[in-house]
């Protein structure tokens, strides 16, 4: 009962705090004319601030620490005991979040070169390794099991950088990055709760609370009423590092108490769509001899809008697809070989994109 109340409390506190903070960010952004630049890739044509992600880290930190203080004031040390057992990974997580939060804020305000962002992302991944959170077992993926420590460390660093940028690059339609992240955070929070890893469940639901409130302003806010806001790099990088941390932590956990699924599948199934999309986009740019880091309009949301979908329908379609991918992968994992399951995911993703490309080509030829 204690942990159920704690999870609900930290979620509600995060929602309320973000609901107070985001309107203040909007007020400052409009007074100082801090707007997202409009170009040919953007679908918005009004002045919209891109500083919504400023709320994420402060709200999550405030909500979790406030809960700690309140429970101690009421004479309960359960939360304090639990967090002390996880103090090393939590401490490194906080350091990593602060670093990426500041880099994202600098990028949203004055711009930061992508090479500098990569360096900071690598440093954050190194912090995870120092916390003892890194890939040490591929759980049968590519027919590999236990990894040499040096290889697991290098693989983890590459994986963290990859996932962070996948979340950042999928942020192209109102509610898309926050919707996909919300699905993943709800999943991680629920699984960690069922596993008895309550500290990580609290972190996931505290982050979800901030994301839910941002989603409201991002999707339903009206630009003409100065109520609409984007998350910017500050939000995307912050959410990206949170999701990396939770996925890696879950991957190293024995999940058999909850579901007899492959741990790697359970950990990364909620991230399939942004990860698959960035791989396809990068491969397409390289095939066309373009810089893979230069933006274009070839992401999955661009393709769906190119066949006539509205931005809101595009967002809903992709988020529901993520829910379906996550559920089916976890349900089928105990019955299918993990490599066959991965091959099926790739085949479905490739087939979908080929169908969209044909629809776009057909529409443009008319």
C-alpha positions as a printed NumPy array, in Angstrom:
array([[  0.   ,   0.   ,   0.   ],
       [  2.845,   2.396,   0.832],
       [  4.377,   2.065,  -2.612],
       [  1.054,   2.289,  -4.433],
       [  0.302,   5.578,  -2.685],
       [  3.867,   6.788,  -3.315],
       [  3.714,   6.057,  -7.05 ],
       [  0.327,   7.764,  -7.396],
       [  1.534,  10.716,  -5.323],
       [  4.75 ,  11.303,  -7.259],
       [  2.832,  11.111, -10.548],
       [  0.191,  13.619,  -9.431],
       [  2.815,  15.921,  -7.916],
       [  4.737,  15.875, -11.196],
       [  1.593,  16.646, -13.206],
       [  0.711,  19.565, -10.925],
       [  4.244,  20.994, -10.841],
       [  4.581,  20.797, -14.611],
       [  1.148,  22.425, -14.921],
       [  2.424,  25.345, -12.858],
       [  5.862,  25.611, -14.496],
       [  5.031,  25.271, -18.198],
       [  2.735,  28.355, -18.303],
       [  5.555,  30.372, -16.682],
       [  7.978,  29.131, -19.342],
       [  5.459,  30.152, -22.   ],
       [  5.161,  33.615, -20.45 ],
       [  8.93 ,  34.144, -20.425],
       [  9.35 ,  32.732, -23.949],
       [  6.774,  35.112, -25.431],
       [  8.139,  38.117, -23.546],
       [ 11.686,  37.376, -24.747],
       [ 10.616,  36.122, -28.224],
       [ 12.234,  32.716, -27.739],
       [ 10.536,  30.847, -30.579],
       [ 11.237,  27.784, -32.686],
       [ 12.597,  28.752, -36.094],
       [ 10.213,  28.183, -39.002],
       [ 11.653,  26.47 , -42.087],
       [ 10.548,  24.191, -44.917],
       [ 10.759,  21.066, -42.707],
       [  8.483,  22.447, -39.978],
       [  4.723,  22.016, -40.169],
       [  3.904,  24.914, -37.829],
       [  3.6  ,  28.443, -39.202],
       [  3.046,  30.35 , -35.958],
       [  5.365,  31.58 , -33.223],
       [  5.805,  28.624, -30.855],
       [  8.4  ,  28.43 , -28.056],
       [ 10.608,  25.329, -27.943],
       [ 11.472,  25.424, -24.254],
       [  8.893,  22.991, -22.866],
       [ 11.639,  20.538, -21.958],
       [ 12.923,  23.034, -19.394],
       [ 10.222,  21.737, -17.065],
       [ 11.169,  18.05 , -17.191],
       [ 14.299,  17.692, -15.048],
       [ 13.297,  20.208, -12.314],
       [  9.81 ,  18.728, -12.008],
       [ 11.018,  15.11 , -11.811],
       [ 13.731,  15.962,  -9.289],
       [ 11.388,  18.114,  -7.172],
       [  8.602,  15.521,  -7.119],
       [ 10.827,  12.576,  -6.139],
       [ 12.759,  14.53 ,  -3.496],
       [  9.572,  16.078,  -2.096],
       [  8.097,  12.607,  -1.687],
       [ 11.243,  11.539,   0.161],
       [ 10.976,  14.52 ,   2.5  ],
       [  7.256,  14.072,   3.165],
       [  7.538,  10.341,   3.899],
       [ 10.415,  10.995,   6.312],
       [  8.464,  13.803,   8.009],
       [  5.58 ,  11.362,   8.512],
       [  7.924,   8.864,  10.109],
       [  8.235,   6.451,   7.197],
       [ 11.799,   5.475,   6.243],
       [ 10.805,   2.881,   3.644],
       [ 11.528,   5.197,   0.712],
       [ 14.811,   6.38 ,   2.234],
       [ 15.968,   2.792,   2.769],
       [ 15.04 ,   1.812,  -0.777],
       [ 16.796,   4.778,  -2.37 ],
       [ 19.924,   4.234,  -0.275],
       [ 20.194,   0.724,  -1.726],
       [ 20.165,   2.273,  -5.211],
       [ 22.118,   5.427,  -4.422],
       [ 24.999,   4.828,  -6.834],
       [ 22.962,   4.378, -10.049],
       [ 20.51 ,   7.11 ,  -9.015],
       [ 23.362,   9.54 ,  -8.283],
       [ 24.965,   8.926, -11.677],
       [ 21.556,   9.224, -13.362],
       [ 21.012,  12.648, -11.786],
       [ 24.467,  13.79 , -12.969],
       [ 23.799,  12.541, -16.501],
       [ 20.371,  14.211, -16.627],
       [ 21.79 ,  17.536, -15.424],
       [ 24.555,  17.445, -18.049],
       [ 22.189,  16.74 , -20.941],
       [ 19.597,  19.17 , -19.58 ],
       [ 22.141,  22.012, -19.653],
       [ 23.418,  21.057, -23.113],
       [ 19.863,  20.873, -24.44 ],
       [ 19.026,  24.235, -22.901],
       [ 22.092,  25.807, -24.489],
       [ 21.155,  24.292, -27.843],
       [ 17.586,  25.602, -27.645],
       [ 18.749,  29.101, -26.708],
       [ 21.934,  29.695, -28.717],
       [ 22.683,  26.465, -30.596],
       [ 25.266,  23.728, -29.946],
       [ 27.175,  21.751, -32.575],
       [ 26.097,  18.128, -32.846],
       [ 29.677,  16.969, -32.214],
       [ 29.628,  18.668, -28.81 ],
       [ 26.301,  17.018, -28.012],
       [ 27.757,  13.634, -28.94 ],
       [ 30.662,  14.182, -26.55 ],
       [ 28.304,  14.941, -23.659],
       [ 26.111,  11.955, -24.539],
       [ 29.177,   9.7  , -24.466],
       [ 30.133,  11.094, -21.05 ],
       [ 26.615,  10.339, -19.803],
       [ 26.906,   6.77 , -21.084],
       [ 30.236,   6.445, -19.265],
       [ 28.449,   7.503, -16.07 ],
       [ 26.016,   4.62 , -16.517],
       [ 28.959,   2.257, -16.885],
       [ 30.531,   3.653, -13.698],
       [ 27.203,   2.996, -11.976],
       [ 27.452,  -0.646, -13.055],
       [ 24.633,  -0.349, -15.589],
       [ 25.782,  -1.648, -18.949],
       [ 25.052,  -4.442, -21.417],
       [ 26.686,  -7.661, -20.278],
       [ 24.386, -10.124, -22.045],
       [ 22.628,  -9.972, -25.425],
       [ 20.191, -12.66 , -24.296],
       [ 20.455, -14.615, -27.547],
       [ 20.147, -11.663, -29.946],
       [ 22.398, -12.35 , -32.964],
       [ 22.99 , -15.72 , -31.253],
       [ 25.13 , -13.996, -28.621],
       [ 25.015, -14.462, -24.875],
       [ 27.417, -13.109, -22.287],
       [ 29.642, -10.272, -23.487],
       [ 33.221,  -9.461, -22.649],
       [ 33.226,  -6.511, -20.262],
       [ 35.123,  -4.226, -22.639],
       [ 32.731,  -5.029, -25.484],
       [ 29.675,  -4.599, -23.261],
       [ 30.929,  -1.177, -22.173],
       [ 31.557,   0.003, -25.747],
       [ 28.237,  -1.405, -26.907],
       [ 26.421,   0.363, -24.076],
       [ 28.003,   3.713, -24.956],
       [ 26.963,   3.348, -28.604],
       [ 23.469,   2.21 , -27.577],
       [ 22.932,   5.168, -25.238],
       [ 24.004,   7.692, -27.883],
       [ 21.839,   5.939, -30.459],
       [ 18.653,   5.858, -28.341],
       [ 19.01 ,   9.467, -27.166],
       [ 19.267,  10.668, -30.754],
       [ 16.442,   8.392, -31.88 ],
       [ 14.109,  10.088, -29.375],
       [ 15.374,  13.511, -30.443],
       [ 14.907,  12.84 , -34.162],
       [ 11.387,  11.4  , -33.861],
       [ 10.223,  14.73 , -32.401],
       [  8.684,  16.08 , -35.606],
       [  4.93 ,  16.158, -34.983],
       [  2.944,  17.541, -32.055],
       [  2.698,  14.909, -29.329],
       [  4.792,  12.291, -31.117],
       [  7.985,  12.217, -29.035],
       [  6.047,  12.79 , -25.803],
       [  3.424,  10.211, -26.789],
       [  5.981,   7.521, -27.6  ],
       [  7.975,   8.389, -24.478],
       [  4.811,   8.334, -22.368],
       [  3.99 ,   4.809, -23.561],
       [  7.527,   3.659, -22.726],
       [  7.574,   5.381, -19.317],
       [  4.214,   3.892, -18.33 ],
       [  5.455,   0.457, -19.355],
       [  8.756,   0.789, -17.46 ],
       [  7.049,   2.191, -14.387],
       [  4.538,  -0.666, -14.307],
       [  7.118,  -3.412, -14.875],
       [  9.505,  -2.046, -12.237],
       [  6.603,  -1.816,  -9.781],
       [  5.654,  -5.45 , -10.43 ],
       [  9.302,  -6.455, -10.016],
       [  9.484,  -4.696,  -6.663],
       [ 12.012,  -2.123,  -7.964],
       [  9.985,   0.74 ,  -6.54 ],
       [ 12.645,   3.471,  -6.809],
       [ 12.809,   3.04 , -10.581],
       [  9.032,   2.853, -10.806],
       [  8.855,   6.206,  -8.996],
       [ 11.404,   7.726, -11.386],
       [  9.446,   6.47 , -14.401],
       [  6.073,   7.75 , -13.143],
       [  7.522,  11.095, -12.025],
       [  8.893,  11.565, -15.534],
       [  5.582,  10.408, -17.015],
       [  3.725,  13.071, -15.033],
       [  5.828,  15.849, -16.556],
       [  5.463,  14.342, -20.036],
       [  1.671,  14.037, -19.715],
       [  1.313,  17.699, -18.779],
       [  3.637,  18.754, -21.607],
       [  1.633,  16.576, -24.038],
       [ -1.491,  18.588, -23.207],
       [  0.14 ,  21.937, -23.993],
       [  1.944,  20.578, -27.053],
       [ -1.09 ,  18.927, -28.676],
       [ -4.093,  20.906, -27.414],
       [ -2.514,  24.296, -26.729],
       [ -3.417,  27.06 , -29.173],
       [ -0.529,  29.028, -30.66 ],
       [ -2.727,  32.103, -31.168],
       [ -3.535,  32.064, -27.43 ],
       [  0.145,  31.658, -26.542],
       [ -0.516,  28.24 , -24.988],
       [  1.373,  25.955, -27.38 ],
       [  4.941,  24.801, -26.717],
       [  7.521,  22.352, -28.098],
       [  9.88 ,  20.278, -25.95 ],
       [ 13.04 ,  21.256, -27.857],
       [ 16.38 ,  19.525, -27.411],
       [ 16.211,  20.12 , -23.654],
       [ 13.191,  17.859, -23.371],
       [ 14.213,  15.301, -25.986],
       [ 17.673,  14.796, -24.496],
       [ 16.323,  14.621, -20.942],
       [ 13.658,  12.075, -21.839],
       [ 16.121,  10.154, -24.002],
       [ 18.628,   9.659, -21.18 ],
       [ 15.837,   8.652, -18.779],
       [ 14.562,   6.013, -21.197],
       [ 18.101,   4.71 , -21.79 ],
       [ 18.677,   4.353, -18.071],
       [ 15.384,   2.543, -17.433],
       [ 15.824,   0.237, -20.439],
       [ 19.367,  -0.75 , -19.456],
       [ 18.329,  -1.302, -15.847],
       [ 15.4  ,  -3.487, -16.905],
       [ 17.538,  -5.405, -19.392],
       [ 19.876,  -6.512, -16.584],
       [ 16.966,  -7.599, -14.379],
       [ 15.439, -11.068, -14.098],
       [ 11.939, -10.432, -15.475],
       [ 10.668, -13.992, -15.092],
       [  8.647, -13.001, -12.005],
       [  6.481, -10.78 , -14.215],
       [  6.612, -12.425, -17.631],
       [  8.676, -15.176, -19.17 ],
       [  9.854, -12.836, -21.926],
       [ 13.362, -12.262, -23.165],
       [ 14.806,  -9.459, -20.951],
       [ 16.244,  -7.616, -23.957],
       [ 12.883,  -7.727, -25.741],
       [ 11.046,  -6.466, -22.674],
       [ 13.557,  -3.656, -22.144],
       [ 13.693,  -2.302, -25.687],
       [ 10.301,  -3.187, -27.202],
       [  8.847,   0.255, -26.28 ],
       [ 11.701,   1.918, -28.201],
       [ 11.335,  -0.054, -31.44 ],
       [  9.677,   2.62 , -33.569],
       [ 12.066,   5.548, -32.884],
       [ 15.096,   3.223, -33.122],
       [ 13.98 ,   1.52 , -36.341],
       [ 13.039,   4.87 , -37.869],
       [ 16.419,   6.491, -37.239],
       [ 18.242,   3.454, -38.699],
       [ 16.125,   3.574, -41.859],
       [ 16.535,   7.339, -42.233],
       [ 20.304,   7.226, -41.699],
       [ 20.707,   4.353, -44.18 ],
       [ 18.642,   6.255, -46.742],
       [ 20.764,   9.387, -46.36 ],
       [ 24.004,   7.427, -46.649],
       [ 22.705,   5.603, -49.732],
       [ 22.02 ,   9.01 , -51.309],
       [ 25.529,  10.204, -50.301],
       [ 24.127,  12.747, -47.862],
       [ 25.308,  13.63 , -44.377],
       [ 23.316,  11.254, -42.117],
       [ 23.073,  13.973, -39.458],
       [ 21.583,  16.62 , -41.74 ],
       [ 17.784,  16.883, -41.31 ],
       [ 15.321,  16.069, -44.074],
       [ 11.688,  14.986, -44.47 ],
       [ 12.051,  11.194, -44.669],
       [ 10.975,  10.166, -41.158],
       [  7.935,   7.949, -40.695],
       [  5.753,  10.904, -39.635],
       [  6.718,  12.791, -42.803],
       [  5.691,   9.784, -44.904],
       [  2.335,   9.42 , -43.2  ],
       [  1.564,  13.11 , -43.693],
       [  2.686,  12.825, -47.329],
       [ -0.136,  10.328, -48.002],
       [ -2.676,  12.767, -46.586],
       [ -2.783,  12.118, -42.861],
       [ -3.221,  15.103, -40.571],
       [ -0.521,  15.691, -37.921],
       [ -2.853,  14.561, -35.121],
       [ -3.821,  11.346, -36.93 ],
       [ -0.167,  10.735, -37.726],
       [  0.764,  11.042, -34.067],
       [ -2.062,   8.755, -32.919],
       [ -1.228,   6.155, -35.574],
       [  2.457,   5.984, -34.623],
       [  1.807,   5.933, -30.865],
       [ -0.777,   3.143, -31.217],
       [  1.666,   1.278, -33.462],
       [  4.249,   1.531, -30.69 ],
       [  1.757,   0.08 , -28.214],
       [  1.051,  -2.771, -30.645],
       [  4.758,  -3.455, -31.295],
       [  5.48 ,  -3.475, -27.556],
       [  2.582,  -5.749, -26.657],
       [  3.114,  -8.233, -29.492],
       [  6.864,  -8.505, -28.918],
       [  6.412,  -9.209, -25.217],
       [  3.533, -11.652, -25.789],
       [  5.399, -13.57 , -28.532],
       [  8.826, -13.485, -26.876],
       [  8.379, -16.696, -24.815],
       [  7.254, -18.611, -27.915],
       [  9.491, -17.301, -30.699],
       [ 13.254, -17.298, -30.967],
       [ 14.472, -13.77 , -30.266],
       [ 16.249, -13.534, -33.638],
       [ 13.142, -14.666, -35.495],
       [ 11.137, -12.106, -33.547],
       [ 13.628,  -9.368, -34.453],
       [ 13.554, -10.442, -38.108],
       [  9.755, -10.28 , -38.052],
       [  9.862,  -6.76 , -36.586],
       [ 12.286,  -5.634, -39.285],
       [ 10.209,  -7.244, -42.031],
       [  7.02 ,  -5.533, -40.809],
       [  8.804,  -2.181, -40.547],
       [ 10.419,  -2.458, -43.993],
       [  7.154,  -3.611, -45.553],
       [  5.256,  -0.691, -44.03 ],
       [  7.788,   1.835, -45.303],
       [  7.834,   0.299, -48.781],
       [  4.049,   0.529, -48.908],
       [  4.163,   4.171, -47.805],
       [  6.834,   4.982, -50.408],
       [  4.672,   3.456, -53.161],
       [  1.627,   5.407, -51.968],
       [  3.64 ,   8.64 , -51.988],
       [  5.047,   7.942, -55.451],
       [  1.59 ,   7.109, -56.743],
       [  0.097,  10.286, -55.292],
       [  2.89 ,  12.487, -56.697],
       [  2.527,  11.015, -60.192],
       [ -1.133,  11.986, -60.449]])
